[in-house]
């Protein structure tokens, strides 16, 4: 008799998203782009505070706001 397939849950995926894999370039690039910091500083933060995404983001500081265009100049 065949074994019944185990029901898959989203738990593993959620746990994976809660971490930053410092050795995976795409994860480091994503976090770097998201926070506006360099890839080296992301890797350093992962080493310092472990790979918990919230702790890494807190360590890197607030995300930089990206402007959508040039601000109007006040000088005439």
JORA-V781647 format. One record per residue. N is the residue number from 1. OMEGA is omega in whole degrees, 0 to 359 (none if undefined). Layout:
N|OMEGA / N|OMEGA
This chain:
1|182 / 2|177 / 3|178 / 4|181 / 5|180 / 6|179 / 7|180 / 8|178 / 9|179 / 10|184 / 11|181 / 12|180 / 13|180 / 14|179 / 15|180 / 16|181 / 17|180 / 18|183 / 19|176 / 20|178 / 21|183 / 22|180 / 23|180 / 24|184 / 25|182 / 26|178 / 27|180 / 28|178 / 29|180 / 30|182 / 31|178 / 32|180 / 33|182 / 34|184 / 35|181 / 36|180 / 37|180 / 38|178 / 39|180 / 40|180 / 41|176 / 42|179 / 43|179 / 44|179 / 45|178 / 46|179 / 47|185 / 48|187 / 49|183 / 50|189 / 51|177 / 52|186 / 53|181 / 54|180 / 55|179 / 56|180 / 57|178 / 58|180 / 59|182 / 60|179 / 61|183 / 62|179 / 63|178 / 64|177 / 65|180 / 66|178 / 67|181 / 68|179 / 69|179 / 70|178 / 71|179 / 72|182 / 73|178 / 74|181 / 75|177 / 76|none
